[in-house]
Amino acid sequence: MAITILDTPATYSTFNDDLWFVTSSTNSGTTNFKFVYDIKVNGNLVSRTKSFPDVSGFGIFNSAPIVRAFNTNYFEPSGTSILVESNDKLKISYVLEVREEVSGSINVFPDASGNFSGYNYTIPLFADAFKTDALNLVTYEDALLTTSFSDNLLTERGEETEIEFGDNFYVSYFKKTGGTYIAKVDVINEGNTIGTSVSGVITLSGEFNMFNLSASNVNTWAGSTIITSSTFGYDFYIFNTTNSRKVKLRQKCNSKYESYNLHFLNRVGGYDTMKFGLVNKRNSEYEKSYFRRNEWQLTGSQISKVDSYNRYNESNINYNIQHKNTYHLISNWVSGQDYEWLAQLVSSPIVYMEVQGAYFPVTIVNNNYNYKLEISDKLFNFEIDIEIGKKINGQFR
């Protein structure tokens, strides 16, 4: 008897889509034969699935529903230097073991096995149209992550963005090749000339790497104060065998309005930051729970609407009031590229609103997104409604 794994997902496939395996067995024509698919994560058996062969005698198995159940929230910034996180949480690694079952008897040892991974990104609209080889699905799926993001920043935002001095600003990097990685920061003068350049070898222990490019973190990494409140701007990029794309941060005067930063999981599995620096308005809704009672109450030996303290008796007793808070946020002017990128904020499953260094989970209220074009819409802001994922209870009675 022999089992062969004929087809597997691409190396850099996403677990947010299907992850198909095709297997064959020399015993598939045996009565009461089943393929047995075991998935192990971190050495632990987490799933066993049995299936009969299809009409062609093949076993077909989709590992995605099981694999993505082990996905975690990996927004875990820590530390005072620029590299605040480095790990492999962008992916879920697992082992697939394939066995045979005949009339209820399962082989103890696997007949075939392999190590695989699923990555946390989503496939863009019309991606199928860009396949160069319609029959080579493996090459196609690998290219979705590796073509533009290998040893590069995990973002599709525009290169240049505004930042206020003191802001936390997150950007992620996908390590693929290995070797020596050098972080670089160029301090930019008003004429867009380079004033000071600082670089240094940086240790990336995992494929997913998140950087905080706040002035404080950059200065700590540089070992001196190269960014001040009067600095015009600075560029950040990483060199491996070539330079990654740059993040060009340009400092602006502090807003006269109370501004907020949202940090969110983007389409390609990295974390981005978006600033809302114009008129941001808060709205509170109160869900009131109450019961009714007769306003006539016994006071001493008399029935009265007024108690001994000259208070009218309550006919509605509010025993709990729950507060729900939402914000309407407005950004400064954004480019057409950034407006397209910001659709990823609306669709993101993980969004945090930063308030005084703390990260509060929020839900994007908007369910529709209308794209805009600079050629027709000219200048435009980005507006969004969010609900704070923190309910407040009023005083109970």
C-alpha positions as CSV (number, residue, x, y, z in Angstrom):
1,M,0.0,0.0,0.0
2,A,1.2,3.6,-0.7
3,I,-0.2,7.1,-0.3
4,T,1.1,9.9,-2.5
5,I,0.4,13.6,-2.0
6,L,-0.2,14.7,-5.6
7,D,-1.0,18.4,-5.1
8,T,-0.4,20.9,-2.3
9,P,-1.0,24.6,-1.6
10,A,1.6,27.1,-2.7
11,T,4.4,27.8,-0.2
12,Y,3.0,31.3,0.5
13,S,-0.7,30.6,0.3
14,T,-3.2,32.4,2.4
15,F,-5.2,30.6,5.0
16,N,-8.0,33.1,4.3
17,D,-8.7,31.2,1.1
18,D,-8.9,27.4,0.6
19,L,-5.8,25.2,1.0
20,W,-6.4,22.1,-1.1
21,F,-4.6,18.8,-1.0
22,V,-5.0,16.0,-3.5
23,T,-3.9,12.5,-2.5
24,S,-3.9,9.0,-4.1
25,S,-3.6,5.5,-2.7
26,T,-3.0,2.1,-4.2
27,N,-5.8,0.9,-2.0
28,S,-8.4,3.5,-2.9
29,G,-10.5,0.9,-4.7
30,T,-10.8,-1.3,-1.5
31,T,-14.2,-1.6,0.1
32,N,-14.7,0.7,3.1
33,F,-11.5,2.6,2.3
34,K,-11.1,6.1,3.7
35,F,-8.3,8.7,3.6
36,V,-7.4,10.0,7.0
37,Y,-6.0,13.5,7.3
38,D,-4.3,14.5,10.5
39,I,-3.2,18.1,11.2
40,K,-0.7,18.9,13.8
41,V,0.1,22.4,15.1
42,N,3.1,22.9,17.4
43,G,3.4,19.2,17.6
44,N,-0.1,18.6,18.8
45,L,-2.8,16.8,16.9
46,V,-5.6,19.3,16.5
47,S,-7.8,17.7,13.8
48,R,-8.5,14.3,12.2
49,T,-10.7,14.2,9.1
50,K,-11.8,11.1,7.2
51,S,-13.1,11.1,3.7
52,F,-14.0,8.6,1.0
53,P,-12.2,8.8,-2.3
54,D,-14.0,10.7,-5.1
55,V,-15.2,9.0,-8.2
56,S,-11.7,9.1,-9.6
57,G,-10.2,7.5,-6.6
58,F,-8.5,10.6,-5.3
59,G,-8.7,12.1,-1.8
60,I,-9.4,15.8,-1.6
61,F,-8.9,17.8,1.6
62,N,-9.1,21.5,2.5
63,S,-6.9,22.4,5.5
64,A,-7.9,26.1,5.6
65,P,-10.8,26.0,8.1
66,I,-8.7,24.2,10.6
67,V,-5.5,26.1,10.1
68,R,-7.0,29.6,10.3
69,A,-8.6,28.7,13.7
70,F,-5.1,29.1,15.1
71,N,-4.6,32.6,13.8
72,T,-3.9,35.2,16.6
73,N,-3.9,38.9,17.0
74,Y,-0.2,39.7,16.6
75,F,-0.3,43.5,17.1
76,E,2.2,43.3,20.0
77,P,4.4,46.4,20.1
78,S,7.1,46.4,22.8
79,G,10.2,48.3,23.5
80,T,11.6,51.8,22.9
81,S,13.7,51.2,19.8
82,I,12.4,51.0,16.2
83,L,12.0,47.2,16.0
84,V,9.1,46.5,18.4
85,E,8.2,43.0,17.2
86,S,9.8,40.2,15.3
87,N,8.2,36.7,15.0
88,D,6.5,34.3,12.6
89,K,2.9,35.0,13.6
90,L,2.1,36.2,10.1
91,K,1.8,32.5,9.3
92,I,0.5,29.3,10.8
93,S,2.8,26.4,10.3
94,Y,1.4,22.9,10.4
95,V,2.1,19.3,9.6
96,L,-0.3,17.2,7.5
97,E,-0.1,13.4,8.0
98,V,-2.1,11.2,5.6
99,R,-3.1,7.7,6.7
100,E,-5.4,4.9,5.4
101,E,-8.5,3.5,7.1
102,V,-9.9,0.2,5.9
103,S,-13.0,-1.2,7.6
104,G,-12.3,1.0,10.7
105,S,-8.6,0.1,11.1
106,I,-6.2,3.1,10.8
107,N,-2.5,2.8,10.2
108,V,-0.4,3.8,13.2
109,F,2.3,5.5,11.2
110,P,1.5,8.0,8.4
111,D,1.8,6.8,4.9
112,A,2.7,10.4,3.7
113,S,3.3,13.7,5.4
114,G,4.6,17.2,4.9
115,N,5.2,20.6,6.5
116,F,3.1,23.5,5.3
117,S,2.2,27.1,6.2
118,G,-0.7,29.4,5.6
119,Y,-0.2,33.2,5.6
120,N,-2.5,36.0,6.9
121,Y,-3.3,38.1,3.8
122,T,-6.3,38.5,1.5
123,I,-6.3,38.1,-2.3
124,P,-7.0,41.3,-4.2
125,L,-9.9,41.8,-6.5
126,F,-9.2,40.6,-10.1
127,A,-6.0,38.9,-8.9
128,D,-6.8,35.9,-11.2
129,A,-6.5,38.2,-14.2
130,F,-2.8,38.7,-13.6
131,K,-1.9,35.0,-13.7
132,T,0.7,34.5,-16.3
133,D,0.3,30.7,-16.3
134,A,-3.3,29.6,-15.9
135,L,-2.3,26.1,-15.0
136,N,0.3,27.0,-12.5
137,L,-1.7,27.9,-9.4
138,V,1.3,27.4,-7.1
139,T,3.4,30.1,-8.9
140,Y,0.4,32.4,-8.9
141,E,-0.4,32.2,-5.2
142,D,3.3,32.6,-4.2
143,A,3.5,35.7,-6.3
144,L,0.6,37.4,-4.5
145,L,2.8,37.9,-1.4
146,T,6.4,37.5,-2.6
147,T,6.5,39.6,-5.9
148,S,6.0,43.0,-4.2
149,F,6.7,42.3,-0.6
150,S,9.7,39.9,-0.3
151,D,12.3,41.7,1.9
152,N,10.1,44.7,1.7
153,L,7.5,46.7,3.6
154,L,4.2,45.0,4.1
155,T,2.0,48.0,3.1
156,E,0.3,49.4,0.0
157,R,0.1,53.0,1.3
158,G,1.7,55.9,-0.5
159,E,5.3,56.7,0.2
160,E,4.9,60.1,1.8
161,T,2.7,60.7,4.9
162,E,2.3,63.3,7.6
163,I,3.2,62.7,11.2
164,E,3.1,64.9,14.3
165,F,6.2,64.9,16.6
166,G,5.6,62.3,19.4
167,D,3.2,60.2,17.3
168,N,3.6,56.4,17.2
169,F,3.8,55.2,13.6
170,Y,3.8,51.5,12.8
171,V,4.9,49.9,9.6
172,S,5.7,46.2,9.0
173,Y,8.4,44.3,7.0
174,F,8.4,40.8,5.5
175,K,11.7,39.0,5.8
176,K,12.3,36.3,3.2
177,T,15.8,36.0,2.0
178,G,17.9,36.1,5.2
179,G,21.4,37.4,5.6
180,T,22.3,40.9,6.9
181,Y,19.6,43.5,7.3
182,I,20.5,47.1,7.8
183,A,18.0,49.7,9.0
184,K,18.5,53.2,7.6
185,V,17.0,56.6,8.5
186,D,17.7,59.8,6.4
187,V,16.9,63.1,8.1
188,I,15.3,65.3,5.4
189,N,15.7,69.1,5.1
190,E,13.0,71.4,3.7
191,G,14.5,71.3,0.3
192,N,14.2,67.5,0.3
193,T,17.9,67.1,0.7
194,I,19.4,64.7,3.1
195,G,20.9,66.2,6.3
196,T,21.9,63.3,8.5
197,S,21.9,59.6,7.7
198,V,22.1,56.9,10.4
199,S,22.2,53.1,9.7
200,G,22.8,50.0,11.6
201,V,22.5,46.2,11.4
202,I,19.2,45.0,12.8
203,T,18.4,41.4,13.9
204,L,15.1,40.1,12.4
205,S,14.3,36.8,14.1
206,G,11.1,36.2,12.2
207,E,9.4,36.7,8.9
208,F,7.0,39.3,10.4
209,N,8.7,42.5,11.7
210,M,7.0,45.6,13.0
211,F,8.7,49.0,13.4
212,N,7.6,52.0,15.4
213,L,9.0,55.1,13.6
214,S,8.1,57.6,16.3
215,A,10.7,60.3,16.9
216,S,11.5,58.9,20.3
217,N,12.0,55.3,19.1
218,V,14.2,56.5,16.2
219,N,16.3,58.6,18.5
220,T,16.7,55.7,20.9
221,W,17.8,53.4,18.0
222,A,20.2,56.1,16.6
223,G,21.8,56.7,20.0
224,S,21.4,60.4,19.7
225,T,18.7,63.0,19.0
226,I,18.5,63.2,15.2
227,I,14.7,64.0,15.2
228,T,13.4,67.0,17.0
229,S,10.1,68.9,16.8
230,S,11.6,71.2,14.3
231,T,12.8,68.5,11.9
232,F,11.2,68.8,8.5
233,G,11.0,65.0,7.9
234,Y,12.8,61.7,7.7
235,D,12.9,58.6,5.5
236,F,13.0,55.0,6.7
237,Y,14.0,51.9,4.7
238,I,15.8,48.6,5.1
239,F,18.7,47.3,3.0
240,N,19.3,43.6,2.4
241,T,20.7,43.0,-1.0
242,T,18.8,46.1,-2.2
243,N,16.9,48.9,-0.6
244,S,13.3,48.3,0.4
245,R,10.7,50.9,-0.5
246,K,10.9,54.0,1.7
247,V,8.4,55.4,4.2
248,K,8.7,59.2,3.9
249,L,7.5,60.9,7.1
250,R,7.0,64.6,7.0
251,Q,6.4,66.4,10.3
252,K,3.5,68.9,10.5
253,C,2.6,71.3,13.2
254,N,0.4,69.9,15.9
255,S,-3.3,70.1,15.0
256,K,-5.5,72.6,16.7
257,Y,-8.0,69.8,17.0
258,E,-7.7,66.7,19.1
259,S,-6.3,64.2,16.7
260,Y,-6.3,60.4,16.8
261,N,-4.3,57.6,15.3
262,L,-5.8,54.3,14.1
263,H,-3.5,51.3,13.9
264,F,-4.9,48.4,11.8
265,L,-4.2,45.1,10.1
266,N,-3.8,45.7,6.4
267,R,-4.6,43.4,3.4
268,V,-1.1,41.9,3.2
269,G,-0.8,41.0,6.9
270,G,1.1,44.0,8.2
271,Y,0.1,46.8,10.5
272,D,-0.4,50.4,9.3
273,T,-1.1,53.7,11.0
274,M,-3.6,56.4,9.8
275,K,-3.9,59.8,11.4
276,F,-7.1,61.8,11.8
277,G,-6.2,65.3,12.5
278,L,-9.2,67.5,11.7
279,V,-12.5,67.9,13.5
280,N,-13.2,64.6,15.2
281,K,-16.5,64.4,17.0
282,R,-17.7,62.1,19.7
283,N,-21.2,60.8,20.0
284,S,-22.6,58.9,23.0
285,E,-25.7,56.6,23.0
286,Y,-27.3,55.5,26.2
287,E,-29.2,52.2,26.5
288,K,-31.4,52.5,29.5
289,S,-32.9,49.6,31.4
290,Y,-35.8,50.4,33.8
291,F,-38.9,49.0,35.4
292,R,-42.1,50.7,36.3
293,R,-43.9,51.0,39.6
294,N,-46.8,52.8,41.0
295,E,-46.0,56.4,42.0
296,W,-48.3,56.1,45.0
297,Q,-46.3,54.6,47.8
298,L,-46.9,53.9,51.5
299,T,-45.1,56.4,53.7
300,G,-45.7,55.7,57.4
301,S,-49.4,55.0,57.6
302,Q,-50.4,57.1,54.5
303,I,-50.4,56.6,50.8
304,S,-48.6,59.5,49.1
305,K,-46.8,60.5,45.9
306,V,-44.2,62.3,48.0
307,D,-41.8,60.7,50.5
308,S,-40.6,62.2,53.8
309,Y,-37.8,64.1,52.1
310,N,-40.3,65.9,49.9
311,R,-39.2,63.9,46.8
312,Y,-41.7,62.7,44.3
313,N,-41.8,58.9,44.1
314,E,-40.3,57.5,40.9
315,S,-42.6,55.7,38.5
316,N,-39.7,54.6,36.2
317,I,-36.7,53.0,38.0
318,N,-33.5,53.2,35.9
319,Y,-31.5,50.3,37.2
320,N,-28.8,50.3,34.5
321,I,-27.6,52.7,31.9
322,Q,-25.0,51.5,29.4
323,H,-22.9,54.0,27.4
324,K,-21.9,53.3,23.8
325,N,-19.4,55.8,22.3
326,T,-18.7,56.4,18.6
327,Y,-16.5,58.9,16.8
328,H,-16.7,60.6,13.4
329,L,-13.1,61.0,12.3
330,I,-11.8,63.2,9.5
331,S,-8.2,63.0,8.1
332,N,-6.2,65.7,6.3
333,W,-6.1,65.7,2.5
334,V,-5.1,62.3,1.1
335,S,-3.8,61.1,-2.2
336,G,-5.6,58.9,-4.6
337,Q,-3.3,56.0,-3.8
338,D,-3.8,56.5,-0.1
339,Y,-7.6,56.7,-0.5
340,E,-7.6,53.3,-2.3
341,W,-5.3,51.9,0.4
342,L,-7.7,53.2,3.2
343,A,-10.3,50.7,2.0
344,Q,-8.2,48.2,3.9
345,L,-8.9,50.1,7.1
346,V,-12.7,49.9,6.5
347,S,-12.4,46.1,5.9
348,S,-9.8,45.4,8.6
349,P,-10.9,42.9,11.3
350,I,-8.4,44.4,13.8
351,V,-8.3,48.2,14.5
352,Y,-7.0,50.1,17.5
353,M,-7.5,53.7,18.4
354,E,-4.6,55.1,20.4
355,V,-5.4,57.3,23.3
356,Q,-2.5,58.5,25.5
357,G,-0.4,55.5,24.6
358,A,-3.1,52.9,25.2
359,Y,-4.7,51.0,22.4
360,F,-8.5,50.6,22.5
361,P,-10.1,48.2,20.0
362,V,-12.7,49.8,17.7
363,T,-15.2,48.6,15.1
364,I,-15.5,50.4,11.8
365,V,-19.2,51.3,11.5
366,N,-19.0,52.0,7.8
367,N,-20.0,49.1,5.6
368,N,-19.7,50.7,2.2
369,Y,-16.7,52.3,0.5
370,N,-16.8,54.6,-2.6
371,Y,-13.4,55.0,-4.3
372,K,-12.3,58.4,-5.4
373,L,-9.9,59.5,-8.2
374,E,-7.7,62.6,-8.1
375,I,-8.4,63.3,-11.8
376,S,-12.2,63.7,-11.1
377,D,-12.5,64.3,-7.4
378,K,-9.5,66.6,-6.9
379,L,-8.7,67.1,-3.3
380,F,-10.5,65.0,-0.7
381,N,-10.4,64.0,3.0
382,F,-11.0,60.5,4.4
383,E,-13.9,60.3,6.8
384,I,-14.9,57.3,8.9
385,D,-17.1,56.3,11.8
386,I,-15.9,54.0,14.6
387,E,-17.4,52.5,17.6
388,I,-15.2,52.1,20.7
389,G,-15.1,48.5,21.8
390,K,-15.5,49.5,25.4
391,K,-18.9,49.7,27.0
392,I,-19.4,51.8,30.2
393,N,-22.0,50.9,32.8
394,G,-23.7,53.7,34.7
395,Q,-24.4,53.4,38.4
396,F,-26.4,50.3,39.1
397,R,-29.5,50.5,41.3
